[in-house]
Amino acid sequence: MAPKREIGNCPYSLLFAVLLLAPLGAAEQAQQATPRQRAELLAPDGVPYDNEGSFDVMQMKALSTNLVANGSFEQGRYWPYGWQATDGLTTFWIEGGTDGRRCLRIYTDVLEAQWKARSDEVRAAVLRAAERAGGDAQSLPDDPVPPPPERIPTQPPYYDTVAGLHGVHYRSDYVPCVPGAAYRFSIDARAEADGEPKVFVKGFFDQQMQTRDGVRTVRQEAYRAPISLDPCDGQWRRYARLFHPSQSQTTLAGRPVRTEWLQVQIYAYWRPGSYHFDNVRLEIVGREEPGPSEEPAAPEKTDREEAPGPALGEDEFPVFDP
């Protein structure tokens, strides 16, 4: 009988058994795992992806920096810079999250009527403060937003709450849209409520309008890319999708409309409760040749107080806006 071959003092048979039991590398694990296991296995920073599609999208190389200012909600004085003011009733700038030390919390178990009054109060206060401060309301020595009122208790079935009626949008500043660019959007989220929050990346164009006070510019919606954050439970997860504003089918006066601006709108609604968000990113990951839709529509002037709205494509349905 031929002698058993060995490496050092280890027989080949034993070495083979050890290799079978040894942990695989990340790439090999991903190939052998189920789609769900693969998504959770390779999540960076300990945050699992919601599904394999988000994992695949996140592997694409970014061709730009993060275009959303303060996407981690770290900078700010009274509320996050680059985002609308928090109202202390439905929107909160709190400690926690996945990227840095702060994140956004949206709470939807608030009476619609109380939220509407508070929203109007905050908006007016910020506008007045911005005028006094030359544009930057947060540069003032004191918080320009008055303290929030005590929340009025709600009752089942909660259909009169903001969760059951309007929902809460939380908006970023506008971002210039690059013609022909393909974008990746990603966000981390978790929910203490049994609900399904969403994010809309909306596209806008500037339209000139003649009014009794002269010509003014109206920012009209022309495009939107929705992303449903599902599943969304008590665990932080990362969600991602691709979108192509240049493929918008929106027209005005029979001519294609070019998306000039993008805005992130985080949206929470039913069921009533708390939703948390962090690590908002908007990046260019590709470019495509501009088509006919990249030709801007001619500005339309009218004597009416409201400019005529654009005609949206079939997939570009309206969402609630105040």
C-alpha positions as CSV (number, residue, x, y, z in Angstrom):
1,M,0.0,0.0,0.0
2,A,1.3,3.4,-1.0
3,P,2.1,5.7,2.0
4,K,-0.4,8.5,2.7
5,R,0.9,11.8,1.4
6,E,1.2,14.6,4.0
7,I,1.9,18.3,4.2
8,G,4.1,18.7,7.2
9,N,2.4,16.4,9.7
10,C,-1.1,17.0,8.3
11,P,-2.5,14.3,5.9
12,Y,-4.3,15.4,2.8
13,S,-7.5,13.8,4.0
14,L,-7.5,15.8,7.2
15,L,-6.5,19.0,5.4
16,F,-9.5,18.6,3.0
17,A,-11.9,18.1,5.9
18,V,-10.5,21.2,7.6
19,L,-11.1,23.2,4.4
20,L,-14.6,22.1,4.2
21,L,-15.3,23.4,7.6
22,A,-13.4,26.7,7.2
23,P,-15.5,29.8,6.8
24,L,-15.8,31.0,3.2
25,G,-14.7,34.5,2.1
26,A,-17.4,37.2,1.6
27,A,-17.6,36.7,-2.2
28,E,-18.0,32.9,-1.9
29,Q,-20.6,33.3,0.8
30,A,-22.6,35.6,-1.3
31,Q,-22.5,33.2,-4.3
32,Q,-23.8,30.3,-2.1
33,A,-26.3,32.2,0.0
34,T,-30.0,32.7,-0.8
35,P,-30.9,36.2,-2.1
36,R,-32.2,37.1,1.4
37,Q,-29.1,35.8,3.1
38,R,-26.9,37.5,0.6
39,A,-28.5,40.8,1.2
40,E,-28.0,40.6,4.9
41,L,-24.6,39.0,4.7
42,L,-22.8,41.8,2.9
43,A,-24.5,44.9,4.4
44,P,-21.8,47.5,5.2
45,D,-21.6,49.2,8.6
46,G,-23.7,46.5,10.2
47,V,-26.9,47.8,8.5
48,P,-28.6,45.1,6.4
49,Y,-30.2,45.8,3.0
50,D,-33.9,45.5,2.6
51,N,-33.4,43.1,-0.4
52,E,-30.9,41.9,-2.9
53,G,-31.9,44.6,-5.4
54,S,-30.7,47.3,-3.0
55,F,-27.4,45.4,-2.5
56,D,-26.9,45.3,-6.3
57,V,-27.6,49.0,-6.7
58,M,-25.2,49.9,-4.0
59,Q,-22.3,48.1,-5.7
60,M,-22.3,50.6,-8.6
61,K,-19.5,53.1,-8.5
62,A,-20.5,56.6,-7.6
63,L,-19.5,59.2,-10.1
64,S,-20.2,62.1,-7.8
65,T,-20.2,63.0,-4.1
66,N,-23.4,62.9,-2.1
67,L,-25.5,65.6,-3.7
68,V,-27.9,65.9,-0.7
69,A,-26.5,68.4,1.7
70,N,-26.2,67.1,5.3
71,G,-27.7,63.7,4.4
72,S,-26.5,62.3,7.8
73,F,-28.4,65.1,9.7
74,E,-25.2,66.0,11.7
75,Q,-24.9,69.7,11.0
76,G,-27.3,72.3,12.2
77,R,-28.1,74.6,15.0
78,Y,-31.9,74.5,15.6
79,W,-32.7,71.9,12.9
80,P,-30.6,70.1,10.2
81,Y,-28.9,72.4,7.7
82,G,-30.1,71.8,4.2
83,W,-33.5,70.6,5.3
84,Q,-36.8,72.2,6.3
85,A,-37.3,73.2,10.0
86,T,-38.5,70.5,12.3
87,D,-41.7,71.4,14.1
88,G,-41.3,69.5,17.4
89,L,-44.8,68.0,16.9
90,T,-44.4,65.6,13.9
91,T,-40.7,66.1,13.0
92,F,-37.8,65.9,15.4
93,W,-34.0,66.2,15.1
94,I,-32.8,63.6,17.6
95,E,-29.7,61.6,18.7
96,G,-29.2,58.2,17.2
97,G,-29.1,56.7,13.7
98,T,-26.5,54.8,11.6
99,D,-24.3,57.6,10.3
100,G,-23.0,60.0,13.0
101,R,-24.8,60.8,16.1
102,R,-28.1,62.3,14.9
103,C,-31.0,61.3,12.7
104,L,-34.6,62.4,11.8
105,R,-37.7,61.1,13.6
106,I,-41.2,61.5,12.1
107,Y,-44.2,61.0,14.3
108,T,-47.6,60.6,12.7
109,D,-50.0,60.0,15.7
110,V,-51.0,63.7,15.7
111,L,-54.3,65.2,15.0
112,E,-54.4,66.6,11.4
113,A,-55.9,69.9,12.5
114,Q,-53.2,70.4,15.2
115,W,-50.4,69.5,12.8
116,K,-51.8,71.9,10.1
117,A,-51.8,74.8,12.5
118,R,-48.3,74.0,13.8
119,S,-47.0,73.6,10.2
120,D,-48.3,77.1,9.2
121,E,-46.8,78.6,12.4
122,V,-43.4,77.1,11.8
123,R,-43.3,78.1,8.1
124,A,-44.2,81.7,8.9
125,A,-41.7,81.9,11.7
126,V,-38.9,80.6,9.5
127,L,-39.7,83.0,6.6
128,R,-39.7,86.0,9.0
129,A,-36.4,84.9,10.5
130,A,-34.8,84.4,7.1
131,E,-35.8,87.9,6.2
132,R,-34.2,89.3,9.4
133,A,-31.1,87.2,9.0
134,G,-30.5,87.8,5.3
135,G,-31.4,84.3,4.3
136,D,-30.0,82.1,7.1
137,A,-32.7,81.7,9.8
138,Q,-30.4,79.5,11.9
139,S,-27.8,82.3,12.2
140,L,-30.0,84.1,14.7
141,P,-28.9,83.9,18.4
142,D,-32.2,82.4,19.4
143,D,-34.3,79.6,17.8
144,P,-36.8,81.4,15.6
145,V,-39.3,78.5,15.8
146,P,-41.7,78.9,18.8
147,P,-42.0,76.0,21.2
148,P,-44.4,73.3,20.1
149,P,-47.8,73.0,21.7
150,E,-48.7,70.1,23.9
151,R,-49.9,67.2,21.8
152,I,-53.6,66.6,21.9
153,P,-54.4,62.9,22.6
154,T,-55.7,60.9,19.7
155,Q,-58.3,58.1,19.7
156,P,-58.9,55.0,17.6
157,P,-59.5,54.5,14.8
158,Y,-57.0,57.4,14.2
159,Y,-58.5,58.4,10.8
160,D,-58.4,62.1,11.9
161,T,-54.6,62.0,12.5
162,V,-51.9,63.1,10.1
163,A,-51.2,59.4,9.6
164,G,-54.8,58.8,8.3
165,L,-55.1,61.9,6.2
166,H,-52.2,63.9,4.9
167,G,-49.0,62.2,6.1
168,V,-45.8,64.1,6.8
169,H,-43.3,65.2,4.1
170,Y,-39.9,66.3,5.2
171,R,-38.0,68.0,2.4
172,S,-34.4,68.6,1.5
173,D,-33.0,71.7,-0.3
174,Y,-33.2,71.6,-4.1
175,V,-30.4,70.0,-6.0
176,P,-29.5,71.0,-9.6
177,C,-30.4,68.1,-11.9
178,V,-27.6,67.1,-14.4
179,P,-29.0,66.4,-17.9
180,G,-28.6,62.8,-18.9
181,A,-27.5,61.6,-15.5
182,A,-28.6,58.3,-13.9
183,Y,-28.9,58.7,-10.1
184,R,-28.8,56.3,-7.1
185,F,-30.8,57.2,-4.1
186,S,-30.3,55.4,-0.7
187,I,-31.5,55.8,2.8
188,D,-31.4,54.0,6.2
189,A,-34.7,53.7,8.0
190,R,-36.5,51.9,10.8
191,A,-40.0,52.1,12.3
192,E,-41.6,51.7,15.7
193,A,-45.0,51.7,14.0
194,D,-46.3,48.9,11.8
195,G,-46.2,51.0,8.6
196,E,-44.5,51.5,5.3
197,P,-42.9,54.9,4.9
198,K,-41.8,56.1,1.5
199,V,-39.4,58.5,-0.1
200,F,-40.0,60.6,-3.2
201,V,-37.2,62.0,-5.2
202,K,-39.1,64.7,-7.1
203,G,-38.0,66.7,-10.2
204,F,-39.0,70.3,-10.9
205,F,-38.6,72.9,-13.6
206,D,-38.8,76.7,-13.4
207,Q,-41.7,78.3,-15.2
208,Q,-42.1,82.0,-15.7
209,M,-45.6,83.4,-15.1
210,Q,-47.0,86.9,-15.7
211,T,-49.1,88.2,-12.8
212,R,-50.4,91.5,-11.7
213,D,-47.3,91.9,-9.6
214,G,-45.0,91.3,-12.6
215,V,-43.2,88.2,-13.9
216,R,-42.4,85.6,-11.3
217,T,-40.9,82.1,-11.4
218,V,-43.0,79.1,-10.3
219,R,-41.3,75.9,-9.6
220,Q,-43.4,73.2,-11.1
221,E,-43.2,69.4,-10.5
222,A,-42.3,67.4,-13.6
223,Y,-41.0,64.1,-12.3
224,R,-40.9,61.7,-9.3
225,A,-39.2,58.5,-8.4
226,P,-40.9,56.8,-5.4
227,I,-39.2,54.2,-3.2
228,S,-41.3,52.2,-0.7
229,L,-39.3,51.3,2.5
230,D,-40.6,47.8,2.9
231,P,-40.0,45.9,5.1
232,C,-39.6,48.6,7.7
233,D,-39.6,47.5,11.4
234,G,-37.5,48.1,14.5
235,Q,-34.2,47.2,12.8
236,W,-32.3,49.8,10.8
237,R,-32.2,48.8,7.1
238,R,-30.7,50.3,4.0
239,Y,-32.9,50.9,0.9
240,A,-31.7,51.9,-2.5
241,R,-32.9,52.4,-6.1
242,L,-31.9,53.9,-9.4
243,F,-33.8,56.5,-11.3
244,H,-33.5,58.5,-14.6
245,P,-35.0,62.0,-14.6
246,S,-34.0,62.4,-18.3
247,Q,-36.6,59.6,-19.1
248,S,-39.5,61.7,-17.8
249,Q,-42.5,61.9,-20.2
250,T,-43.8,65.1,-18.8
251,T,-44.8,67.7,-21.4
252,L,-45.9,71.3,-21.3
253,A,-47.8,72.9,-24.2
254,G,-47.0,69.8,-26.2
255,R,-43.3,69.9,-25.6
256,P,-41.1,67.8,-23.3
257,V,-40.1,69.3,-20.0
258,R,-36.5,69.1,-18.8
259,T,-36.1,68.4,-15.1
260,E,-33.9,71.2,-13.6
261,W,-34.1,70.5,-9.9
262,L,-34.3,67.5,-7.7
263,Q,-35.6,67.3,-4.1
264,V,-35.8,64.5,-1.6
265,Q,-39.1,64.2,0.3
266,I,-39.1,61.7,3.2
267,Y,-42.7,60.7,3.8
268,A,-44.4,58.8,6.7
269,Y,-48.1,58.2,7.1
270,W,-50.1,55.2,8.1
271,R,-49.9,53.5,10.7
272,P,-49.7,56.1,13.4
273,G,-46.3,56.1,15.2
274,S,-42.6,56.8,15.0
275,Y,-40.4,56.5,11.9
276,H,-36.6,57.1,11.9
277,F,-34.4,58.0,9.0
278,D,-30.6,58.6,8.4
279,N,-27.8,58.4,5.9
280,V,-29.7,60.0,3.0
281,R,-27.6,59.8,-0.2
282,L,-28.1,61.0,-3.8
283,E,-25.3,60.1,-6.2
284,I,-24.7,60.1,-10.0
285,V,-23.8,56.5,-11.1
286,G,-24.1,56.8,-14.9
287,R,-24.8,59.0,-17.8
288,E,-27.0,58.5,-20.9
289,E,-27.3,60.5,-24.1
290,P,-29.8,63.3,-23.8
291,G,-32.9,62.6,-25.8
292,P,-35.8,64.8,-27.0
293,S,-37.1,65.0,-23.5
294,E,-34.0,67.0,-22.5
295,E,-35.1,70.0,-24.6
296,P,-36.8,72.4,-22.2
297,A,-40.3,73.6,-22.9
298,A,-40.7,77.2,-23.9
299,P,-41.7,79.4,-20.9
300,E,-45.4,80.0,-20.8
301,K,-46.7,83.3,-19.6
302,T,-50.3,83.8,-18.4
303,D,-52.3,86.5,-16.7
304,R,-53.7,84.0,-14.3
305,E,-52.4,83.8,-10.7
306,E,-51.5,80.1,-11.3
307,A,-49.4,78.8,-14.1
308,P,-50.9,75.9,-16.1
309,G,-49.6,72.6,-14.8
310,P,-47.7,70.0,-16.7
311,A,-49.1,66.8,-18.0
312,L,-47.5,63.9,-16.2
313,G,-46.7,60.4,-17.6
314,E,-48.7,57.4,-16.5
315,D,-46.1,56.4,-13.8
316,E,-45.8,59.9,-12.5
317,F,-48.8,60.0,-10.2
318,P,-49.4,62.9,-7.8
319,V,-48.7,62.6,-4.1
320,F,-50.0,64.7,-1.2
321,D,-48.5,68.2,-1.0
322,P,-49.4,71.0,1.3
